[in-house]
Amino acid sequence: MRFKVLAAVVLSFSLVACKQGVEAEAPPHAAQISRESTGYFCHMFLSEHDGPKSHLFLADQEEPIWFTEVNQLFAFTILPEEPKNIVAMYVNDASGIDDWKDHASNANWIDAKQAFYVIESSFIGGMGSMDAVPFKERADAEAFSAEHGGRVITFDEMPEDFVFQQPLQSHPHGGHDEAAHGSHLHH
């Protein structure tokens, strides 16, 4: 009888250990932008650009991959030559942001797959082109859309033609051509 109890206890521990080995690790938490954070496609410092930013983590890489705009995160996920072992994606929540020139606004991160995006609005992103504006709550996205135009979509509804409307490196280093791109909207 003691042998059966001992065998059951050993089996229980081995099953628990096996289950723990099979469970996926929790995705990494959102990172914070540092002075050295550079955009994946443009190789420019994120701190040199206004507007919402994005980043993602790959399963085999500890450091995040940064993007100077939200559209660039979508481009990375769509382009066939980019890695697909993505374990987490984050975007800035634009809710309550009055001025994207205040880079403290880039510290509020949300899960990119859970966000609501306003596209086709009059908002001009950090690289001088139309960019998706992410929100945690649909109501905030709809309020922004009512004020600045565009429409509200989810992550899975993002159209490729909006993502690739302009080249990923659409903006030369050193400032925006306000006449060509219109003025920045600061929600």
C-alpha positions as a Markdown table, in Angstrom:
| # | Residue | x | y | z |
|---|---|---|---|---|
| 1 | Met | 0.0 | 0.0 | 0.0 |
| 2 | Arg | 2.8 | 2.4 | 0.9 |
| 3 | Phe | 4.4 | 1.8 | -2.5 |
| 4 | Lys | 1.1 | 2.7 | -4.3 |
| 5 | Val | 0.9 | 6.0 | -2.3 |
| 6 | Leu | 4.5 | 6.8 | -2.9 |
| 7 | Ala | 4.1 | 6.0 | -6.7 |
| 8 | Ala | 1.0 | 8.3 | -6.8 |
| 9 | Val | 2.9 | 11.1 | -5.1 |
| 10 | Val | 5.9 | 10.8 | -7.5 |
| 11 | Leu | 3.6 | 10.6 | -10.5 |
| 12 | Ser | 1.7 | 13.8 | -9.3 |
| 13 | Phe | 5.0 | 15.7 | -8.9 |
| 14 | Ser | 6.2 | 14.6 | -12.3 |
| 15 | Leu | 2.9 | 15.6 | -14.0 |
| 16 | Val | 3.0 | 19.0 | -12.4 |
| 17 | Ala | 6.7 | 19.5 | -13.4 |
| 18 | Cys | 5.8 | 18.3 | -17.0 |
| 19 | Lys | 2.8 | 20.7 | -17.1 |
| 20 | Gln | 5.0 | 23.6 | -16.0 |
| 21 | Gly | 7.5 | 22.9 | -18.7 |
| 22 | Val | 4.7 | 22.9 | -21.4 |
| 23 | Glu | 3.1 | 26.1 | -20.3 |
| 24 | Ala | 4.0 | 29.1 | -22.3 |
| 25 | Glu | 5.9 | 31.9 | -20.7 |
| 26 | Ala | 4.0 | 35.1 | -20.0 |
| 27 | Pro | 4.6 | 37.7 | -22.8 |
| 28 | Pro | 7.1 | 40.4 | -21.9 |
| 29 | His | 5.7 | 43.7 | -20.5 |
| 30 | Ala | 5.8 | 46.8 | -22.6 |
| 31 | Ala | 9.2 | 48.5 | -22.7 |
| 32 | Gln | 9.8 | 52.2 | -22.2 |
| 33 | Ile | 11.5 | 54.3 | -24.8 |
| 34 | Ser | 15.1 | 55.3 | -24.0 |
| 35 | Arg | 17.3 | 57.9 | -25.6 |
| 36 | Glu | 18.9 | 55.1 | -27.7 |
| 37 | Ser | 15.6 | 53.6 | -28.9 |
| 38 | Thr | 15.7 | 53.6 | -32.7 |
| 39 | Gly | 13.1 | 52.8 | -35.4 |
| 40 | Tyr | 13.5 | 49.5 | -37.1 |
| 41 | Phe | 12.8 | 50.8 | -40.6 |
| 42 | Cys | 14.1 | 54.3 | -40.5 |
| 43 | His | 17.0 | 53.8 | -38.0 |
| 44 | Met | 16.2 | 57.2 | -36.4 |
| 45 | Phe | 15.8 | 57.9 | -32.7 |
| 46 | Leu | 12.2 | 57.7 | -31.6 |
| 47 | Ser | 12.6 | 60.8 | -29.4 |
| 48 | Glu | 13.0 | 62.8 | -32.6 |
| 49 | His | 9.5 | 62.1 | -33.7 |
| 50 | Asp | 6.1 | 63.1 | -32.4 |
| 51 | Gly | 3.1 | 60.9 | -32.3 |
| 52 | Pro | 2.2 | 57.4 | -31.1 |
| 53 | Lys | 4.9 | 54.8 | -31.3 |
| 54 | Ser | 4.8 | 51.0 | -31.3 |
| 55 | His | 7.1 | 48.1 | -30.5 |
| 56 | Leu | 7.1 | 44.3 | -30.4 |
| 57 | Phe | 9.0 | 41.4 | -29.0 |
| 58 | Leu | 10.2 | 38.3 | -30.8 |
| 59 | Ala | 10.4 | 34.9 | -29.1 |
| 60 | Asp | 14.2 | 34.6 | -29.6 |
| 61 | Gln | 15.1 | 38.2 | -28.8 |
| 62 | Glu | 15.1 | 39.9 | -25.5 |
| 63 | Glu | 15.2 | 43.5 | -26.7 |
| 64 | Pro | 12.1 | 45.1 | -28.3 |
| 65 | Ile | 11.9 | 46.1 | -32.0 |
| 66 | Trp | 10.8 | 49.8 | -32.0 |
| 67 | Phe | 8.8 | 51.7 | -34.6 |
| 68 | Thr | 8.5 | 55.5 | -35.0 |
| 69 | Glu | 4.8 | 55.1 | -36.1 |
| 70 | Val | 2.0 | 52.6 | -35.5 |
| 71 | Asn | 1.7 | 51.7 | -39.2 |
| 72 | Gln | 5.2 | 50.4 | -39.2 |
| 73 | Leu | 4.2 | 47.8 | -36.6 |
| 74 | Phe | 1.5 | 46.5 | -39.0 |
| 75 | Ala | 4.0 | 46.6 | -41.9 |
| 76 | Phe | 6.4 | 44.4 | -39.9 |
| 77 | Thr | 3.6 | 41.8 | -39.3 |
| 78 | Ile | 2.5 | 41.8 | -43.0 |
| 79 | Leu | 5.9 | 41.8 | -44.8 |
| 80 | Pro | 6.8 | 38.2 | -45.6 |
| 81 | Glu | 10.5 | 38.7 | -45.1 |
| 82 | Glu | 10.1 | 39.8 | -41.4 |
| 83 | Pro | 10.2 | 37.2 | -38.6 |
| 84 | Lys | 6.8 | 35.9 | -37.5 |
| 85 | Asn | 7.7 | 34.6 | -34.0 |
| 86 | Ile | 6.1 | 37.7 | -32.4 |
| 87 | Val | 5.2 | 37.1 | -28.7 |
| 88 | Ala | 3.9 | 40.6 | -27.8 |
| 89 | Met | 3.0 | 43.9 | -29.5 |
| 90 | Tyr | 2.3 | 47.3 | -28.0 |
| 91 | Val | 1.1 | 50.7 | -29.1 |
| 92 | Asn | 0.6 | 54.0 | -27.3 |
| 93 | Asp | -2.9 | 54.7 | -26.0 |
| 94 | Ala | -3.8 | 58.1 | -27.5 |
| 95 | Ser | -6.7 | 58.6 | -25.0 |
| 96 | Gly | -6.4 | 62.0 | -23.3 |
| 97 | Ile | -3.2 | 63.1 | -25.3 |
| 98 | Asp | -3.3 | 66.8 | -25.8 |
| 99 | Asp | 0.2 | 67.2 | -27.4 |
| 100 | Trp | 2.3 | 64.5 | -28.9 |
| 101 | Lys | 5.4 | 66.8 | -28.6 |
| 102 | Asp | 5.3 | 65.9 | -24.9 |
| 103 | His | 7.0 | 62.5 | -25.2 |
| 104 | Ala | 5.8 | 61.5 | -21.7 |
| 105 | Ser | 2.7 | 60.5 | -23.7 |
| 106 | Asn | 4.7 | 57.7 | -25.2 |
| 107 | Ala | 4.9 | 55.9 | -21.8 |
| 108 | Asn | 1.2 | 54.7 | -21.8 |
| 109 | Trp | 1.3 | 51.3 | -23.6 |
| 110 | Ile | -1.6 | 48.9 | -24.5 |
| 111 | Asp | -1.7 | 45.5 | -26.2 |
| 112 | Ala | -1.8 | 46.2 | -30.0 |
| 113 | Lys | -4.2 | 43.4 | -30.6 |
| 114 | Gln | -6.7 | 44.8 | -28.1 |
| 115 | Ala | -6.6 | 48.4 | -29.3 |
| 116 | Phe | -9.1 | 50.3 | -31.5 |
| 117 | Tyr | -7.5 | 52.3 | -34.3 |
| 118 | Val | -8.6 | 55.4 | -36.1 |
| 119 | Ile | -7.4 | 55.4 | -39.7 |
| 120 | Glu | -7.9 | 57.7 | -42.7 |
| 121 | Ser | -8.2 | 60.7 | -40.3 |
| 122 | Ser | -6.4 | 64.1 | -40.7 |
| 123 | Phe | -3.8 | 63.0 | -38.1 |
| 124 | Ile | -0.2 | 63.1 | -39.4 |
| 125 | Gly | 2.2 | 60.7 | -37.6 |
| 126 | Gly | 5.8 | 61.2 | -36.6 |
| 127 | Met | 7.2 | 60.3 | -40.0 |
| 128 | Gly | 5.1 | 62.9 | -41.8 |
| 129 | Ser | 2.4 | 60.6 | -43.2 |
| 130 | Met | -1.1 | 59.5 | -42.2 |
| 131 | Asp | -0.8 | 57.1 | -39.3 |
| 132 | Ala | -3.2 | 54.9 | -37.3 |
| 133 | Val | -4.1 | 56.4 | -34.0 |
| 134 | Pro | -4.6 | 53.7 | -31.3 |
| 135 | Phe | -7.0 | 53.8 | -28.3 |
| 136 | Lys | -7.7 | 51.5 | -25.4 |
| 137 | Glu | -11.4 | 52.2 | -25.5 |
| 138 | Arg | -13.7 | 52.2 | -28.6 |
| 139 | Ala | -15.6 | 55.3 | -27.3 |
| 140 | Asp | -12.3 | 57.3 | -27.2 |
| 141 | Ala | -11.5 | 56.2 | -30.8 |
| 142 | Glu | -15.0 | 57.2 | -31.9 |
| 143 | Ala | -14.7 | 60.6 | -30.3 |
| 144 | Phe | -11.4 | 61.2 | -32.0 |
| 145 | Ser | -12.9 | 60.1 | -35.3 |
| 146 | Ala | -15.8 | 62.4 | -34.9 |
| 147 | Glu | -13.4 | 65.3 | -34.4 |
| 148 | His | -10.7 | 64.4 | -36.9 |
| 149 | Gly | -12.4 | 62.2 | -39.5 |
| 150 | Gly | -11.6 | 58.7 | -40.4 |
| 151 | Arg | -13.0 | 55.4 | -39.2 |
| 152 | Val | -12.5 | 53.1 | -36.2 |
| 153 | Ile | -11.2 | 49.5 | -36.8 |
| 154 | Thr | -9.6 | 46.7 | -34.8 |
| 155 | Phe | -6.2 | 45.2 | -35.3 |
| 156 | Asp | -7.4 | 42.4 | -37.5 |
| 157 | Glu | -9.3 | 44.9 | -39.7 |
| 158 | Met | -6.3 | 47.0 | -40.6 |
| 159 | Pro | -6.2 | 47.3 | -44.5 |
| 160 | Glu | -2.8 | 46.8 | -46.1 |
| 161 | Asp | -3.4 | 49.7 | -48.5 |
| 162 | Phe | -3.6 | 52.0 | -45.5 |
| 163 | Val | -0.4 | 50.5 | -43.9 |
| 164 | Phe | 1.5 | 50.8 | -47.2 |
| 165 | Gln | 0.1 | 54.1 | -48.4 |
| 166 | Gln | 3.6 | 55.6 | -48.4 |
| 167 | Pro | 7.1 | 54.1 | -48.1 |
| 168 | Leu | 8.1 | 53.0 | -44.7 |
| 169 | Gln | 10.9 | 55.6 | -44.7 |
| 170 | Ser | 8.6 | 58.3 | -46.0 |
| 171 | His | 10.3 | 61.2 | -44.2 |
| 172 | Pro | 13.8 | 62.5 | -44.6 |
| 173 | His | 15.7 | 63.1 | -41.4 |
| 174 | Gly | 15.4 | 66.5 | -40.0 |
| 175 | Gly | 11.9 | 67.9 | -39.8 |
| 176 | His | 8.5 | 67.8 | -41.4 |
| 177 | Asp | 7.5 | 69.6 | -44.6 |
| 178 | Glu | 4.3 | 71.1 | -43.2 |
| 179 | Ala | 3.2 | 72.4 | -46.5 |
| 180 | Ala | 3.3 | 69.0 | -48.2 |
| 181 | His | 1.9 | 67.0 | -45.3 |
| 182 | Gly | -0.5 | 69.4 | -43.5 |
| 183 | Ser | -0.1 | 70.4 | -39.9 |
| 184 | His | 0.1 | 67.9 | -37.1 |
| 185 | Leu | -3.0 | 67.4 | -35.1 |
| 186 | His | -2.5 | 67.2 | -31.4 |
| 187 | His | -5.4 | 65.4 | -29.7 |
